Amino acid sequence: MPEPIRAVDADDINNPVTYSFVSGTRADYAHYFSIDERTGVVTQTAPISRGDTDKVILLVQAQEMTSGVAIPGRFSVATLTVHVTAVNSHDPVLELTGRVGFVEENAPVGTVVRTDRDESAPGMRITAYDPDLP
């Protein structure tokens, strides 16, 4: 179960509290996140790319209510920082300079594998890269 944002009223009157967003560091924060006004549970509502932002800062308000009406001046605002973590979504890619390699029989350990039987041919090169990395 998700952990809700929770407001605590220090007086003896236990009026209900409603939760809402006041603002966010992205103008479109409400497209990506919602908050249940009764439980305070924050939910992601649309995919967000780490390429667009590494975090979203939301200002959350807890408003004390009585008979379904907000009590003027009885609210509190807190900052919630949502970090957008990267996902490794691509396999590494291997690039080879050739599909066949050659080495002489009984060659010493450490002999370079060649792309051609000719000893002057360049050594076989294998390059690996990860498309998830810049």
C-alpha positions, -999 to 999 in steps of 0.1 A, spaced: 0 0 0 14 34 -8 25 57 20 1 87 22 10 122 31 -4 127 65 -14 159 84 -18 159 121 -40 184 139 -26 192 173 -58 204 189 -85 182 205 -110 188 176 -105 161 149 -119 178 119 -112 161 86 -83 173 64 -83 175 26 -51 173 5 -43 192 -27 -14 204 -48 -7 241 -46 20 242 -73 49 224 -88 83 231 -104 69 219 -138 40 239 -151 24 206 -162 29 188 -129 -9 180 -126 -6 160 -159 19 137 -142 7 135 -106 -25 135 -87 -33 134 -49 -63 118 -33 -79 147 -14 -91 123 13 -62 99 18 -32 120 7 -19 93 -15 1 107 -44 -1 88 -77 17 91 -110 -9 96 -138 13 97 -169 48 85 -179 76 110 -172 110 108 -188 142 113 -169 155 130 -201 129 157 -194 136 162 -157 154 144 -129 129 156 -102 96 173 -97 90 195 -66 54 197 -55 38 220 -29 12 200 -10 -15 216 11 -35 201 40 -67 220 46 -88 216 78 -125 212 70 -157 215 90 -191 203 75 -174 200 41 -162 237 41 -126 248 44 -118 266 77 -101 299 67 -65 300 78 -64 264 90 -40 248 65 -4 239 62 19 236 31 48 211 27 73 204 -1 73 169 -17 102 161 -40 96 133 -65 129 120 -80 126 105 -115 150 75 -117 166 62 -149 155 29 -163 180 7 -182 157 0 -211 182 -10 -238 205 -40 -242 242 -33 -249 251 -32 -285 282 -51 -299 299 -40 -331 325 -62 -347 350 -53 -374 346 -89 -387 326 -120 -382 355 -144 -386 388 -142 -367 421 -160 -374 450 -171 -351 478 -195 -360 480 -230 -345 500 -231 -313 503 -193 -312 515 -179 -279 490 -167 -253 482 -130 -259 483 -133 -297 459 -108 -314 430 -124 -333 431 -110 -368 403 -103 -393 424 -119 -421 450 -146 -423 475 -119 -433 496 -110 -402 496 -74 -413 458 -73 -411 444 -52 -382 434 -71 -350 397 -78 -346 380 -50 -327 349 -55 -306 332 -24 -294 303 -23 -269 281 6 -260 250 11 -240 223 33 -257 210 43 -222 241 62 -216 248 96 -231 
